[in-house]
Amino acid sequence: MKTFASEIAKIRESFLQDLQEAIRSKDVEEIRIKYLGKKGSLSSLMKLLKDAKEEERPLFGKLVNDLKEEITSHIENSLKRLSLGEQSQKFSREKIDVTLPGRRAFVGNLHPVTMMIEELIGIFSSMGFSVQFGPDLESDFYNFEALNFSKDHPARDMQDSFYVSPNMLLRTQTSNVQVRVMESYPPPIRIVAPGRCFRNENVSARSHVLFHQIEALYIDKGVTFADLMATLEEFLAKFFKKGVKVRFRPSYFPFVEPGMEVDVRCTQCSGQGCRLCKYSGWLEILGAGMVHPNVMRAGGVDPEIFTGFAWGLGIERMALLHYEIPDIRFLTENDMRFLEQFKEEG
Ligand code: DAH
């Protein structure tokens, strides 16, 4: 009897001690298992009960039950207390300040060159041109030979490029699309072809090794130089609205005859002369002309039956004029402070 009672007292004492040291509800859970679990202290007491004398058993049983109840109620109380504290700690850790202003989602915008291409395509499709694309990596044939640049033609000097093999290069002009389209479709042909071009050039305020052009090609029976002029004038009027001075100049390109260049009064300096226009007051934006009979033949079109015109327009140049950007290099530097200025409102 004595040993049993003292065993109970010992367990009780050690339980109270353990509980006092418990800091988190997890500790209390462990204590519950230690004392009330299947292999816990109270279970081993019950085993002792079997060996007790018959008449002592009811009393022993009562003592064990009392202890069990006491332990259970202690455990429940401290669990309640600790988990309340833990919850409020968690809440204060995860507190949200609902008065903080929300974070804005980052919304990007189109690159000015992309906007320019879309605007130009919009104008040309309203004038009846459809859109074609050509490869950036091109053969010498489509980029030069078929366009009437023979192997050692001096005009090749103006268009030095990046060759990946003796016969393949990054295209220097979107004019490479001309013969490709002639090979694919019979006239009438009325297309524009936007895309990237590459030249091995010194980078300056107005020229870059990477730039974009949009080519136009119109081939049909009876197309004349007057059609070229009228179409160009219509386009320029649509694009620049009013108030921009334009200059037409005779020029030479091997794949047109006659050929010309179109300049626009520099919007940076209003013609006073600046770095952008090389102090000439004018910025060249496109080359144009009547498609050379040799180019027609290369594309399988009979120049005795058909005539046509073509032009190639520099998209970056248009963007510089249109958005009044002083230096072409801004367009490829990916500086957010620059690019964000083209975000549309709303
Ligand atoms: N491809 C020429 C260049 O990049 C521009 C050009 C001139 C295109 C006359 C044409 C054209 O279609 O007819 O310098």
Boltz pocket constraint, residues with backbone or C-beta under 6 A from the ligand:
constraints:
  - pocket:
      binder: B
      contacts: [[A, 172], [A, 173], [A, 174], [A, 175], [A, 215], [A, 216], [A, 253], [A, 255], [A, 256], [A, 259], [A, 260], [A, 286], [A, 287], [A, 288], [A, 289], [A, 290], [A, 309], [A, 310], [A, 311], [A, 312], [A, 313]]
      max_distance: 6.0
